[in-house]
Amino acid sequence: MRKNRFSLFLLIAFGTALAFTTALNIFLIGKSREELGRSVLRNPASLKTVKKHFIAILPAISDPFFINLFYGIQQGSTKETAGLELLSYSPEVEVNQFFLSAEAYRFFDIALRSKPDGIVMYFPPGSDIKSFSDKAQDKQIPFVPIAMDQPVQGIPALVTSDSFVQGSEAVSVALGLLGKDARIGVILPAGNPNSFILSEEPFLNGAIFEINRRQQGKIVAAEREEENILGGEDVCTTMLQRFPELNCFICTSARSTVSAAQVIIDRGMVGKIVIIGSDEDLDVARLLEKGVIQATVVRDAIKMGETAVLSLSQKGVMSKFAPISKVSTYTKYGKTTK
């Protein structure tokens, strides 16, 4: 008898617990539906929805220029209430005859098939930009390429920096430190058969322009760095050996800036050789703070990215854009912008 009573007690207890659990689940489901209706189904003003779909195709390089370029693209997409999709390709994969990663070509074809509201894409020097523009135009998809400088053949709707201004500013800083005694070596980016010839390099022409304008100092040598990881160090070492009178290096990238600084440190010449760098990452900032380099000239990559995206919505997308000429010069004492 007692055993039956105990079994009955357990049955009642488990039944009560089950009923309570069921009731609780029903309450929570109802509450969830109520909250879902408030937050999503009613589409309140606080809920942001995208109106456009943009695609950005960029190299996967941890260079501050590309980091800032992508940030600018993100800012532009936010202003346009657009969803942004990033397709990043490795620059190390095999390249084709036009010196652009084969993976980049594949991503561009994927982007075209996606039929987005616009595509922005970075192109290294020597790339066949026109063929990309023609394909996008055939598909009636707004397309804005981005490059460091306008190529020789000229491309409409191309957003660029202004290396001429950057070269001029770098020499201006060097002359401010060394005056008429400046003996400058310029380290230019690695090239390929489709790149500017040396005498047409915008950065170098800007540097020469400033030398002639100020009637001070001298550019003793200008050479390209090699494509390999030690290319900047090799060209810096070679220039010092060939031109011992050099007392200043002007660099065109964060990588060549760090490379030149390493050579100067290894040779115990810190303070004897002025280094004017380009762009700014953690290594450049550290070298600037320690006085190994004296200044770095930074292109406005954020403005370039934002301009490229905002132009996708403009009807005159095939018009030519003015180069983004603003540069900022950083020293250990602060920042100036021109």
Secondary structure, 3 states (H helix, E strand, C coil): CHHHHHHHHHHHHHHHHHHHHHHHHHHHHHHHHHHHHHHHHCCCCCCCCCCEEEEEEEECCCCHHHHHHHHHHHHHHHHCCEEEEEEEECCCCCECCCCCEHHHHHHHHHHHHHCCCEEEEECCCCCCHHHHHHHHHHCCCCEEEEECCCCCCCCCCCEEECHHHHHHHHHHHHHHHHHHHCEEEEEECCCCCCCCCHHHCHHHHHHHHHHHHHCCCEEEEEEECCCCCCHHHHHHHHHHHHCCCCCEEEECCHHHHHHHHHHHHHCCCECCEEEEEECCCHHHHHHHHCCCCCEEEEECHHHHHHHHHHHCCCCCCCCCCCCECCEEEEECCEEEEC
